[in-house]
């Protein structure tokens, strides 16, 4: 899961102080490009064209200028020739969802649709796996935070067993806990 903190500005709002629908799609594009940059995937755009096959957005709570938002980019599905990601725009303070959208992306080369480039697909799979494990961390956060030392290691192993994590997923689980400074 990739996160980006931002604010909409007055220029992006209607006279009624709502954010224009199109501005949310612009924001989706920005976070997608930031995700590409963070994952060193921009090099693939030299040889391939990324095509947005479908895009959607639903407003849950209206978005307003100068409000503190967090956009979350999450890979949801990976196919041979396309992938789907979800972008959620949340209130940074309360965590309430204001907007949720999806995009389906395909690749083309020399004007023809092609399979997702192998290196790009590998990064998608890594991000998909990490997003899945981050949800497990969030679900078990209180349980992990209240203990320390050897008991914490046992608890983490127990959670990994309950969640049926394989060795690779358990490694990601521990990496996320370390990033969050939850392993004491």
N, C-alpha and C positions, 0 to 999 in steps of 0.2 A: 504494500500500500504506500502510495506516495502522497505527501501532504504539502499544501501550499497555502500560506496565509496571505490574505489580500482584502481590499475594500473596493466596492464600486464607487464611482464618483458621480457628481450631479449630471454631467454630460450624458451619462448612461441611463438616466431616469426619465420617466414620463412627467408631464406636468402634475400628475397625482403622486409623485414621489415613489412610484414603482419602477423597478429596473426593467428595461425593455427585454422582451423575450430573446431578441437577436444578441443582446449583450451577454446573455448566459451562454449562448453557443460560442461566442468569441472567447469567453472565459474557459469553456471546455477545451477549445483549441490551444489556449495558452498553457493550461496545465498539461495537456498532452505533449506539447513541445518541450516543456520543462522536464517532463518525465523522460522523453527521448534523450535530452541532453544529459540528465543525471545518469542514465544508463549507457551512455556512450553509443547511442544508436543512430546519431545523425549521419554517420558515414554511409549507412545503407541508403539514404535518400539521394546519394550521388548516382547510384546505378538503378534504383527502383523508384517508382512513384507510389506514394501511399494514397489510397483512395478511400474517402469516407462513403461507404455504401449506404449506411443508415445512421441517423442521429435523432435523438429524442430528448425531451426535457419535460418534467412535471414540476410545477411550483407547488410546494406544500404550505409554506408560509412566505408571504411576500418578502422580496429582497429590497433593501433600501440603501441609499448612498451613505458612505462613511461608517457603515456598520462593520464590525470585525468578523470576517468570515474565514473559514478554513475549507479549502477544496480538497477532497480525497479522490485519488485516482486509483482504481482497483481493476486488475485484469480479472474478468469473470469466465471467459470461455476461449479456448484456443482450438482452432480447426486447422485443416491442412492449408487452406488458402485465405483464411480470415481469422480475426480475433475480435472479441467484444470486450469493451471495458465500461465500467460504471464510474460516473463522476457525481459525487455528492457534495453539495455546498451546505455547510453547517454553521450555525452560530458558534463562534469560537469560545464564548463564555459558557453558554448553556448546553452546547452540543446538539441542540435541536436542529433537525433537518429542514432547510428552507427550500432546497431544490435537489432533484435527482434526475440524472439523465444517463443515456447509454449511447455508445457509438460502435458501429461495426466497421472495421477497417480491412481493406483488401490491398494487395500489392499488384503492380503491373510493371512490366519491363518491355520496352520497345512497343508500347501500345497494346500488349496482351496481358491478360490476367495470369499470374503465376503463383506458385506456392510461396508461403512466407519464407524468406531467406533463412537458412539454417541457424546462423549466429543470432539473428533477431529472434527467432523462435525460442532459442535457448534462454535468452533474457526474459522473454514473456513467461516461460515456464518457471523460471526462478522467482519472478515477481508474483506469479499465481500461487506458488508454494508458500512464499513468505506471507502473502495476504491471508491465506488459509490459517497459517500458524498464528499470526497476529490476533486473529479472532479467538483462538484458543487461549492465548495469553490474556486478552481482555476478559474473557469469561471466567478465568481462574485467578485474576489479579489479587483479589482480597485474600484468597487462600494462600498465595505465595508471599504476599507482603507481611503477613502476621508472624512468620517464623524466620529463623536464621540458622546459620551454621549447618551441621551435618543433617539435622532434621529437615532443613530446606531442600537439600539435595535429594533426600528420600521422598519428599513431597513432590518435587519436580519429576522424579522417576515414576512415581505413582500416577501423576497427571498424564504423563506421556503414555503410560500403559493403558489408562482409562480411555484416552483419546485415540488409542491404537496407532500411535505415531511410529513410523519406521525409523531406522538410525539416522537417515538423512534429515527427516522432519524433526527429530529430537535435537539434532545439531542446530537447526534453524531456530527451534524453540529456545535453546540455551543462548544462542547469539542475540536473539531479541531481548531476552531477559537481561543480558549483559549490557546491551545498548541502553536499556531503560534503567540501568544500574539497580536492578532488583535482586541480583544474585549477591548475597552478602558474604 
